[in-house]
């Protein structure tokens, strides 16, 4: 998984092929017997201000607009 910064804006191309801006709002590091695991919580651009684990998002995530245009 790539490293992101809290506050960073990412671009998601989901199942509908629309580009959605999402924002990283939390970095979560879990330490277990198997080791450390890092994941991120992102804010979706909807009326309910939904937050979701980035691992549960289906689609392609890009870090900048140029990558989206190239895709």
Secondary structure, DSSP 8 states (H G I E B T S, - for coil): -----TT-EEEEE-TT--EEEEEEEEEEEEEETTEEEEEEEEE-SSTT--EEEGGG--SEEESSHHHHHH-
